[in-house]
Amino acid sequence: MQQDRPDIHLSALKASDVPLMLAWRNDPEIARMVVSPIRFVSLETETEWNARARTEHEQGRTLRLGIRTIGDDRLVGVLLFTHVDHVNQNARTGIMIGDRALWGKGLAKQAYAIALPYAFNELNLHSLRSYVLSYNQASQGLYRSLGFVHEGTQRAAIYKGGRYVDLEMFSLLRPDHRASDTTGTK
């Protein structure tokens, strides 16, 4: 384990996570690195979103998992499985470390070491897709290190910061995950 990186676990989101998630959503540096548009929202809107996210999580349509430190159970990020398609056994995935002091410490890879076996072995997914902004080299490196394959580029697909940005598409299939076992979970 990398020194100065806390051990983490994953959990369902909680209503008590709302204030911290609101702060992350309204942080311009975090917003710049995620695909979704910048949304400055109110506490009420974030509370409604959190409640809807927890309902969708319980229904198995979308899983939004809190990344929490072991010991004090502090929320430091969120890992998502969205657009879960149980017929075709696929989903989209994404991750955000909201505590910027922990960026670059390997927490995202540690979280996926827990989440990928869950996605493939418990949710019975066959493939995962992730979409990354072209300038987000850290996320692209993360997905490559996990065995995701770069499938292509959607040119000028996202409008952020007053300009169009390419969107990089990555995928990981269950057989490829098992063959590479980049998470050390075999």
N, C-alpha and C positions, 0 to 999 in steps of 0.2 A: 504494500500500500504506500502511496505517495505520502511523504511526511506533510503535516499540516492540512491533510484532507480528512474530514470527519467520516466515520462509517455512517452509512445511510440505510434506510429501508423505505419501502413504498407503502402507501396507504390510500384509501379513498379520501377525497377532499372533505373538509368539515366546514360547517357554517362559520366557525371561528377563524377560518383562513381568509375570510373576505377582506378585512382591512389591509393585510399584507399583500394580497393579490391585487387589490386596488392600487396600492403604491407601485407595484411592478408594472401594471397596465399603463399607468400614467408616467412612467419613467421613459424619457425620450431615447436614451441609449439602448434600453432593452427593446423598445418598440422598433428601433431602426434595424435590429437583427432578426426580427421575426417576419414571416410572410404576411400575416394579417395586417390590415391597415391600422394606423394609429387611431386609437379611440380614447378620448379623454372622457371618462364616464364618472357618474356620481356613485356614492355609496349605495344608493337604492338600486341603481342599475346593476352594479356588481353583485349585490345581494341576490337579485333576481336571477342573474346569470349563474351564480354559484348553486342556487336551488335547482335550476333547470339542469345544470351539469350533473348534480348528484342524482336527479331522477333518471336522466339518460344513462348514467353509470349503472344504476340499479336495474335498468331494463336491458342492459347489455348492448345498447346501440353505440355508445361512446364511453370510453373509459378515460377518465381524467384522474391520474394518480399523483398524489402529493409525494414529493421526494423529501424525506425527513431525516434529521440527524438522530442516530441512536443515542439514547441517554436522555436528551432533553426534548425529543420529538419536535424539534423546530423545523418548520417548513422552509426549505431552501430552493425549491423548484417544482416543476410540474412536468410529467411525462404523459403524453396523450396517445390514445388509439381512437381515431375518429373514423367516420364513414365505415363502420364495421359492417361488412356484408357476409352474413353467415351462409348464404347460398354459395357464393363464389369463394368463400373463405379468405377474404382479404380485408385490409384496413389501411388507413393512412396512419403514420406515426410522426410525432414531433416531440421536442423536448425544449425546456427553457429552465436555465438556472437563474432564478430571480435575484439571489444574493450575489451581487457583482463581486464581492470580496472573494467569492469561491470560484469565479471564472478561471478556467485553465488549470484546475486542480484535479481533473479526471472524474468529477462527480457524474457527468452525463454518461460516460462509459460504464461506471459502476452501477448506475441506475438501469442501463440497458442490460447489464449482466444479469440482473434480476428479472427484468421485464420481458426479454426475448424468449427465454424458456417458457414463461407464463403464456405469452401470446401463441407460441407454436404448440405447446403441449397441453395447455389447459383450455384455451379459447379455440383450439383446433384451427388456427389460421394457417393458410398455405403461403401467403405472401403479404409483405408489408411494403408500403411506398412512403417515401418522404420527399418533400419539396423544400429546397433551400435557395435562398437568395444567392446570386452569383458572387457577391462580394463577401459572403459569410464563409470564409475559408475554414474557420474552426469547425463549423458544423459539417462541412463537406469532408474534412479530415476525420471527424468522428465517425460518420457513416461508412466511409471507406475502411476505417480500422475495424469496424464491426462486420465487414464482409458484404456490405451493400454494394451493388453494382450501379455505376452511373449509366442511366438509360438514355439520357439526352438532355437537351436544353430547349426550353420554351423561350424564344427570343422576345424581349421587351414585354414580358407577360405581367409584370407587376409595376404599378406606379407608386414610387416611394421617394420622398425627399425632392420632389419636383422633377423627377426624371423616370424614365422607364428602365426597369432592371430585368435582366434575364433570370429565369427560374430553372434551377438544376434539379433533375428528377433522379431519384435513387430507388432501388428496390432490393429486397432480400427475400429469397424463397426458403421455405422450411428445409428442403434438402441441402441447400447451400450453407445454411446456418449450422446444421448438424455436421456437415463435412468440415467446415472451417473451425467451428467451436472457438471463435475469437473471444468469447466471454469467460472461458475457463470453467464452464459448467458441465462438461461431459462426464 
